[in-house]
Amino acid sequence: MDIDEICTKYRLLVLNIVSGDCDILSSDRQVTKKLKEKYDIELSHMYIRRHLQSDNYILEENILIKNIW
């Protein structure tokens, strides 16, 4: 796997800043699904996409969502 494939496949970091548990995901839709299933947090994928374009991260209920690349 070359760096371009890695950058495409692994784009977003979801980190629980209290426990240190983290997930690396490839799309904002996956982030929305993971937040709902694992942390019972509801954020739309469009909210995540818009805020990560304008800001570098989202911090919601001790969960950090950040672009990796």
N, C-alpha and C positions, 0 to 999 in steps of 0.2 A: 504494500500500500504506500503510495507516495503522498507527499504533503498536501497536494490539492484534494485528493480523496479524503484525507483525514479532516481537512478544513470543511469540506462539504458534509461529511457524515457527523462530525461532532462540533456543534455550533454553540450550544447553550448549556450553561452550568446552573443547576438547582442545588443550593446548599442550605442545609439547616444549620444556622449559626450556633444553636444551643448544643445539639448532639454531634455535629460534624458529619452527619450523613449527607452524601451527595449523589447526584445523578448527572450524567452528561447525555444530552439529548440533541436530536438533529432538527427539530422544528418547534415552532411556538404552539402548534396543536398538541404535540406530545407533552409539552410543559403544562398546558392547561389540563390535560388528562391526568398527568402525574400529580399535580397539585390537588385535584379533586379527589383522587383515589387515596393518596397517601396522607395528605394533610388537611383534607376537608376545607380547602380554600378554593373559591370560585373566582377565577379571572378569565376573561375571554382571550382568545388567541390574538384578536385585533388590539386589545389593550396592551398585551405583552409586546406585540410587534411595534406599535406606535411609540411606546415608552422606551423601548430599547433602541429605537432609531434616534430619538432626541436625547435620551440620557444613556449612561453607560450601564446602569443596573436598576433593578426594582427590589425594594425591601418590603416584604409584606408578612406580618406576623412571624418574625424571626426566620423567614425564608428569603434567601438572597437568590435572585435570578440575574444572570449576567451573560453577556456575549463573551465567548472565549476569543474569537478572532476579530 
